[in-house]
Amino acid sequence: MRALFVQHDHVSPTGPVSDRLRERGFQVDEILVVEQRNFTTPNVAFEFPDIDGYDVIVPMGAPWGAWDDACIGNWLLPEIAWIRAAIDRDIPVLGICFGGQLMARALGGTVTRAPKAEIGWTSLHTDDASLVPSGPWFQFHYDRWTVPPGATELARNSAASQAFTFGRSLALQFHPELTAKTLQGWLDEGGQSEVVADGQDPHLLLEHTRAEEPLAIARTVCLVDAFVDRIALLGA
C-alpha cells in the first residue's frame, strides 16, 4: 500500500504519523508545496500528482490560512479540488490541521478565522476515545472549520471542532505528527513570537512537549491504527 503526504512548508515533517504507516507496511511518499526559498512569498504554482496508485492521502499543516485564497490561492484552490477528487474516488484522506480544514472546504463546509488561537497541549471531548483519544494533543492554529454536510463530528473542545469523518476519510484539527524537534523548527521559523503574543513562554512550551512526547507518540500510534483499520478499512 502507498501513502502520499502533502507537506505545505519546509518545517513540518511527517513524524510519527508516517513512521506508523511505514510500520504498518505502507510505502510513504512525500511532496513539498512551498519550498523554503518561497516561504515569505507562498503563492506559488504547484501541480498536484495523479492520485492513482495511492491508498491514502495525508494533507498536513501549514502556517497560512485555509481560507486565504488571496495569499495562497494559486495552489490552495487546486488542492481543495484535488482532495475532493480523491474523496469522490473513495481514496481515504487523513487531513491534519490545515489539511483537515481543506477537507472541510472540499466537502462544502467553511473555514474562518477563530476568535482566539489554540496553541499548546489541549484535551478534547471525544465521542469515541478508541478512535480519537481525548489527548492531550498539540494545537497551533488560528482558524476553525464548520463540519461539512454529510460528515460526522467525532471530537471538539470549547474553541473548535476537532475531528470529523466522511466516508473513509478523517479530518483532525490537532497535530498528531508533532515532536519536540518539529516544534523547535516552528519556533525558529517565526513561531516563537506567536507563542509570546499568545501569552506563553516558548521555552516552557518546548520543555512540556519534550516531556509529553513519549505518551503523545503512543496516542498517535493508536490514532493511526484506528484510522487505517476502522475508517480507511485498509487493515489486514
QUINORCOR-V543181 format. One record per residue. RES is the residue in one small letter. SS is DSSP state (2 for helix, 1 for strand, 0 for the rest). PHI is phi in degrees with one decimal (none if undefined). PSI is psi in whole degrees, -180 to 180 (none if undefined). Layout:
[[RES:SS:PHI:PSI] [RES:SS:PHI:PSI]]
This chain:
[[m:0:none:153] [r:1:-126.2:138] [a:1:-121.1:137] [l:1:-114.7:118] [f:1:-96.9:132] [v:1:-104.5:107] [q:1:-93.3:125] [h:0:-89.9:-20] [d:0:-142.0:169] [h:0:-82.2:-3] [v:0:-118.2:30] [s:0:-129.8:75] [p:0:-66.2:159] [t:0:-78.7:-19] [g:2:56.3:-144] [p:2:-63.1:-20] [v:2:-67.7:-51] [s:2:-69.6:-33] [d:2:-56.9:-45] [r:2:-69.8:-37] [l:2:-63.1:-39] [r:2:-62.4:-42] [e:2:-62.9:-28] [r:0:-84.4:3] [g:0:98.8:7] [f:0:-80.8:142] [q:1:-82.5:128] [v:1:-109.1:124] [d:1:-110.9:149] [e:1:-132.3:138] [i:1:-124.6:149] [l:1:-117.3:124] [v:0:-82.4:-56] [v:0:-108.5:108] [e:0:-72.7:163] [q:2:-55.9:-38] [r:2:-66.9:-18] [n:2:-107.3:13] [f:0:-60.0:-36] [t:0:-90.7:-7] [t:0:-131.8:71] [p:0:-82.2:0] [n:0:-82.1:61] [v:0:-88.9:162] [a:0:-86.3:139] [f:0:-147.5:135] [e:0:-103.3:114] [f:0:-76.4:142] [p:0:-74.1:166] [d:0:-63.8:133] [i:0:-83.5:-6] [d:0:-59.0:136] [g:0:91.9:-8] [y:0:-100.1:140] [d:0:-96.9:-21] [v:1:-146.7:139] [i:1:-115.0:133] [v:1:-126.7:89] [p:1:-76.8:130] [m:0:-103.7:-166] [g:0:-75.8:175] [a:0:-163.0:153] [p:0:-81.5:-1] [w:0:-103.9:168] [g:0:-84.1:135] [a:0:-70.9:-6] [w:0:-100.2:-8] [d:0:-91.2:74] [d:2:-61.2:-31] [a:2:-68.3:-35] [c:2:-82.4:-42] [i:2:-134.6:22] [g:2:-61.4:-24] [n:2:-58.5:-33] [w:2:-115.6:-21] [l:2:-62.8:-51] [l:2:-65.7:-43] [p:2:-60.6:-36] [e:2:-68.2:-39] [i:2:-59.0:-45] [a:2:-65.2:-38] [w:2:-64.2:-43] [i:2:-64.4:-43] [r:2:-60.6:-40] [a:2:-63.7:-40] [a:2:-62.8:-46] [i:2:-64.6:-40] [d:2:-62.9:-28] [r:0:-93.2:11] [d:0:63.5:32] [i:0:-92.1:120] [p:1:-60.8:140] [v:1:-121.5:134] [l:1:-115.1:100] [g:1:-93.0:128] [i:1:-113.1:117] [c:0:54.3:-108] [f:2:-51.0:-41] [g:2:-63.3:-37] [g:2:-67.2:-37] [q:2:-65.8:-38] [l:2:-61.4:-40] [m:2:-60.6:-43] [a:2:-59.0:-46] [r:2:-64.1:-42] [a:2:-61.6:-29] [l:0:-98.9:7] [g:0:99.7:5] [g:0:-85.4:-172] [t:0:-127.2:159] [v:1:-131.4:129] [t:1:-138.1:164] [r:1:-63.3:135] [a:1:-85.4:157] [p:1:-61.6:-28] [k:1:-146.7:144] [a:1:-68.8:154] [e:1:-114.0:114] [i:1:-135.1:121] [g:1:118.6:-167] [w:1:-89.7:122] [t:1:-135.1:153] [s:1:-97.0:157] [l:0:-118.8:157] [h:1:-95.8:113] [t:1:-114.0:143] [d:0:-84.2:-14] [d:0:-151.8:92] [a:0:-68.1:-19] [s:0:-77.0:-16] [l:0:-102.6:-55] [v:0:-119.8:97] [p:0:-58.7:156] [s:0:-72.8:-11] [g:1:98.6:-156] [p:1:-74.5:151] [w:1:-120.0:153] [f:1:-84.4:136] [q:1:-122.6:144] [f:1:-156.6:83] [h:1:-153.5:159] [y:1:-117.9:-2] [d:1:-122.7:170] [r:1:-150.7:156] [w:1:-102.5:163] [t:0:-99.8:139] [v:0:-63.8:126] [p:0:-72.0:158] [p:0:-57.3:136] [g:0:86.4:-8] [a:0:-89.5:161] [t:1:-117.5:116] [e:1:-72.0:135] [l:1:-110.7:-28] [a:1:-153.4:155] [r:1:-161.4:166] [n:0:-139.1:-171] [s:0:-71.4:-13] [a:0:-96.2:-35] [a:0:-166.4:158] [s:1:-62.8:141] [q:1:-118.4:-17] [a:1:-164.6:142] [f:1:-147.3:157] [t:1:-113.1:152] [f:1:-145.6:108] [g:0:59.7:-122] [r:0:-97.3:19] [s:1:-117.8:156] [l:1:-137.1:130] [a:1:-108.6:136] [l:1:-124.6:139] [q:0:-89.2:-19] [f:0:-98.9:-175] [h:0:-118.8:86] [p:0:-70.7:-15] [e:0:-84.4:-6] [l:0:-72.5:137] [t:0:-127.5:171] [a:2:-61.4:-36] [k:2:-64.2:-41] [t:2:-63.3:-47] [l:2:-60.5:-39] [q:2:-59.6:-41] [g:2:-62.8:-41] [w:2:-64.1:-43] [l:2:-62.2:-40] [d:2:-69.5:-24] [e:2:-102.0:32] [g:2:108.9:-11] [g:2:-70.7:-25] [q:2:-59.7:-45] [s:2:-66.4:-32] [e:2:-69.3:-39] [v:2:-65.3:-43] [v:2:-62.4:-43] [a:2:-62.8:-26] [d:0:-84.0:3] [g:0:83.2:22] [q:0:-119.4:165] [d:0:-98.8:114] [p:2:-58.8:-37] [h:2:-63.4:-45] [l:2:-67.8:-35] [l:2:-63.7:-40] [l:2:-67.8:-41] [e:2:-63.7:-42] [h:2:-58.5:-43] [t:2:-65.6:-41] [r:2:-60.9:-41] [a:2:-69.1:-35] [e:2:-82.5:-19] [e:2:-54.7:-47] [p:2:-59.7:-44] [l:2:-70.7:-35] [a:2:-64.6:-41] [i:2:-63.4:-40] [a:2:-61.9:-40] [r:2:-66.0:-38] [t:2:-64.1:-40] [v:2:-58.4:-46] [c:2:-62.8:-41] [l:2:-65.1:-47] [v:2:-63.6:-43] [d:2:-60.8:-44] [a:2:-65.1:-39] [f:2:-61.6:-50] [v:2:-61.7:-46] [d:2:-83.4:-39] [r:2:-105.5:-27] [i:2:-103.1:-58] [a:0:-73.8:-21] [l:0:58.2:46] [l:0:-113.2:6] [g:0:-70.3:158] [a:0:-67.3:none]]
